[in-house]
Amino acid sequence: MRIVIVGGGVMGCATAVELAARGAKEILLLERAVPGAEASSAAAGMLAAQIESRDEAELAQFVRARDAYAAWSVALRESTGIDIGYRRSGVLSIARGEASLARTRSDCDAHRARGLRAEFVDRAGARAIERELSDDVAGAAYYPDEAQVDPPQLLRALVVAATRAGVVMRSGTTVAALVTERGRCVGIDLAANESLRADAIVLAAGSWSSLVTGVPASIPIVQPVRGQLVMLEERPPRASTILFDDHAYVVPRGDGRVVCGSTTEHVGHRREVTAAGVQSILAAAIRAAPRLRDAEFVRTWCNFRPGVLSDTGMPLIGASPLPGLFLATGHYRNGILLAKATAETVANAVLGWRGPFGA
């Protein structure tokens, strides 16, 4: 069975590794740039299942995906020698004002009712957990099981694992169109006037997914949502807990690096870091953890989150309406979190297996 995966980010590489682990032999992965050049290597790497979920079903799926990383990180380290930076750093979701405090208490109660760890803490309790936290917060929700990984390290581990499993990777390859015959996807046309036949095509091209000609109109459009980020460095390292403050976040890596983000911009594929974006990120980060004003400014970058234009905004995972075409895209803010779960679901669909996340 020949399988072609379009997209060499974390999603495509994880799917390739999962398919190979289940016995698939002829797997070709195509990447328009180099593996992980887009959202995968530019993400903050939060495994914030409880913070990011919007309803009970999503919460259950996100928590399973988050918790699977403990074993997955060990397996990747043992098979590749690469540490992906997995650690349970916990999250403090900051509350400011009475309305915010009430929502925070309610959220904690709801999570505990579902058997998850969540604790409402007052100002003193929050600062006891994270000493770098601003002293003007009213309180916080503490989720101790939330975690993080280092996305570039995760991508490196997956590339090594895929290569060792026999997956063939081709960089600098732009997919122009899907090839269909008698109502089935049977291959792809490349921009370099080359066609490839396959038994299954997996579309994992992130925010470029909808630019491939031939994707059925019944599949929701995936659009780019630009997010800018800033890297700071503390010497010595001080902050240790992920901080959420409204739409801003601060992610201490534990070694002095601190990732701060992010903007949400509908500007197409414009790859710019802007003065206004950096200013807003730094202001929010310093408001949450004031001593970050003394941290070294290391670099800025941006990525394109793949957002789905639909009523639900849910990612596109598994079998598509076009036989032979499978989807692993549209994860918006949660691509790193859902990488392993998506790979399992897509492998289930491609190989006809039934798994815990459904296809």
Long-range contacts (C-beta under 8 A, 24 or more apart in sequence): 1-25, 1-26, 1-199, 1-200, 2-26, 2-28, 2-197, 2-198, 2-199, 2-200, 3-27, 3-28, 3-198, 3-199, 3-200, 3-201, 3-202, 3-350, 4-28, 4-29, 4-30, 4-187, 4-188, 4-196, 4-198, 4-200, 4-201, 4-202, 5-29, 5-30, 5-201, 5-202, 5-204, 6-30, 6-175, 6-188, 6-201, 6-202, 6-203, 6-204, 6-205, 6-212, 7-31, 7-203, 7-204, 7-205, 7-206, 7-208, 7-209, 7-328, 7-329, 8-34, 8-35, 8-36, 8-159, 8-169, 8-171, 9-35, 9-36, 9-37, 9-38, 9-39, 9-40, 9-41, 9-155, 9-204, 9-206, 9-335, 10-36, 10-40, 10-151, 10-154, 10-155, 10-158, 10-335, 10-336, 10-339, 11-40, 11-204, 11-206, 11-328, 11-329, 11-331, 11-335, 11-339, 11-342, 11-343, 12-202, 12-204, 12-205, 12-328, 13-155, 13-158, 13-159, 13-161, 13-162, 14-158, 14-339, 14-340, 14-342, 14-343, 15-202, 15-204, 15-328, 15-342, 15-343, 15-346, 15-347, 16-158, 16-162, 16-165, 16-167, 17-158, 17-161, 17-162, 17-165, 17-167, 17-343, 18-340, 18-343, 18-344, 18-346, 18-347, 19-343, 19-346, 19-347, 19-350, 19-351, 20-162, 20-165, 20-166, 20-167, 21-165, 22-347, 22-351, 22-353, 24-347, 24-350, 24-351, 25-166, 27-162, 27-166, 27-167, 27-168, 28-167, 28-168, 28-170, 28-196, 28-198, 29-162, 29-167, 29-168, 29-169, 29-170, 30-170, 30-173, 30-175, 30-188, 30-190, 31-169, 31-170, 31-171, 31-172, 31-173, 32-172, 32-173, 32-174, 32-175, 32-205, 32-208, 33-171, 33-172, 34-171, 34-172, 35-155, 35-159, 35-169, 35-171, 36-151, 36-152, 36-155, 36-156, 36-159, 38-206, 38-207, 38-208, 38-303, 38-304, 39-206, 39-207, 39-303, 39-304, 39-305, 39-306, 39-335, 40-151, 40-154, 40-155, 40-206, 40-335, 40-336, 41-151, 41-152, 41-155, 42-151, 42-229, 42-301, 42-302, 42-303, 43-151, 43-303, 43-335, 43-336, 44-148, 44-151, 44-229, 44-249, 44-251, 44-259, 44-261, 44-262, 45-85, 45-148, 45-149, 45-150, 45-151, 45-154, 45-251, 45-259, 45-336, 46-91, 46-146, 46-148, 46-242, 46-249, 46-251, 46-336, 46-337, 47-146, 47-147, 47-148, 47-149, 47-336, 47-337, 48-91, 48-143, 48-146, 48-242, 48-244, 48-337, 49-146, 49-337, 50-91, 50-111, 50-116, 50-118, 50-143, 50-145, 50-146, 51-91, 51-93, 51-143, 51-146, 51-244, 52-333, 52-334, 52-337, 56-114, 59-111, 59-114, 59-116, 61-338, 61-341, 61-357, 62-334, 62-337, 62-338, 63-116, 64-341, 64-356, 64-357, 65-337, 65-338, 65-340, 65-341, 66-145, 66-146, 66-147, 66-337, 67-145, 68-340, 68-341, 69-147, 69-149, 69-340, 72-340, 73-149, 76-154, 76-157, 76-158, 76-161, 77-157, 79-161, 79-164, 80-156, 80-157, 80-160, 80-161, 80-164, 81-160, 82-153, 82-156, 82-157, 82-160, 83-153, 84-149, 84-150, 84-153, 84-154, 84-157, 85-148, 85-149, 85-150, 85-153, 85-154, 85-253, 86-147, 86-148, 86-149, 87-147, 87-148, 87-254, 88-144, 88-145, 88-146, 88-147, 89-146, 89-147, 89-148, 89-240, 89-241, 89-242, 89-251, 89-252, 89-254, 90-129, 90-142, 90-143, 90-144, 90-145, 90-146, 90-241, 90-242, 91-142, 91-143, 91-146, 91-241, 91-242, 91-243, 91-244, 92-121, 92-126, 92-129, 92-130, 92-133, 92-140, 92-141, 92-142, 92-241, 92-242, 92-243, 92-244, 93-140, 93-141, 93-142, 93-143, 93-244, 94-126, 94-133, 94-137, 94-140, 94-243, 94-244, 94-245, 94-246, 94-288, 95-137, 95-138, 95-139, 95-140, 95-141, 96-136, 96-137, 96-138, 96-245, 97-138, 98-138, 100-138, 101-138, 101-139, 104-139, 104-140, 104-141, 107-141, 108-141, 111-143, 116-143, 116-145, 117-143, 117-144, 117-145, 118-142, 118-143, 119-144, 129-241, 130-239, 130-240, 130-241, 130-243, 130-289, 131-238, 132-238, 132-239, 132-289, 132-290, 132-291, 132-292, 133-243, 133-288, 133-289, 134-287, 134-288, 134-289, 134-290, 146-242, 148-242, 148-251, 148-253, 149-336, 150-253, 151-336, 154-336, 154-339, 175-205, 175-212, 176-212, 176-213, 177-212, 177-213, 177-214, 178-212, 178-213, 178-214, 178-215, 178-322, 178-325, 179-214, 180-214, 180-322, 183-322, 183-323, 184-322, 184-323, 184-324, 185-214, 185-322, 185-323, 185-324, 185-325, 186-324, 198-324, 199-324, 200-324, 200-325, 200-326, 200-350, 201-324, 201-325, 201-326, 202-326, 202-327, 202-328, 202-346, 202-350, 203-320, 203-325, 203-326, 203-327, 203-328, 203-329, 204-327, 204-328, 204-329, 205-329, 206-304, 206-306, 206-329, 206-335, 207-269, 207-304, 207-305, 207-306, 207-307, 208-269, 209-306, 209-316, 209-327, 209-329, 209-330, 215-325, 216-320, 216-321, 216-322, 216-325, 218-321, 219-316, 219-320, 219-321, 219-327, 220-308, 220-309, 220-310, 220-316, 220-330, 221-308, 221-309, 222-306, 222-307, 222-308, 222-309, 222-316, 222-329, 222-330, 223-266, 223-306, 223-307, 223-308, 223-309, 224-267, 224-268, 224-269, 224-304, 224-305, 224-306, 224-307, 225-264, 225-265, 225-266, 225-304, 225-305, 225-306, 225-307, 225-332, 226-263, 226-264, 226-265, 226-266, 226-267, 226-270, 226-271, 226-302, 226-303, 226-304, 226-305, 227-261, 227-262, 227-263, 227-264, 227-265, 227-302, 227-303, 227-304, 227-305, 228-261, 228-262, 228-263, 228-265, 228-273, 228-274, 228-277, 228-278, 228-281, 228-300, 228-301, 228-302, 229-259, 229-260, 229-261, 229-262, 229-281, 229-300, 229-301, 229-302, 229-303, 230-259, 230-260, 230-261, 230-278, 230-281, 230-282, 230-285, 230-297, 230-299, 230-300, 231-257, 231-258, 231-259, 231-260, 231-298, 231-299, 231-300, 231-301, 232-257, 232-258, 232-260, 232-285, 232-292, 232-295, 232-296, 232-297, 232-298, 233-257, 233-258, 233-295, 233-296, 233-298, 234-258, 234-291, 234-292, 234-294, 234-295, 234-296, 235-296, 238-291, 239-289, 239-292, 243-288, 243-289, 245-284, 245-287, 245-288, 246-284, 247-284, 248-281, 248-284, 248-285, 248-287, 248-288, 250-285, 250-288, 250-289, 250-292, 257-298, 258-285, 258-292, 258-295, 260-284, 260-285, 260-292, 263-302, 269-304, 271-302, 271-304, 272-302, 273-300, 273-301, 273-302, 277-302, 305-331, 305-332, 305-333, 305-335, 306-330, 306-331, 306-332, 306-335, 307-332, 308-332, 315-342, 317-342, 317-345, 317-346, 317-357, 317-359, 318-345, 318-346, 318-348, 318-349, 318-358, 318-359, 319-349, 319-359, 326-350
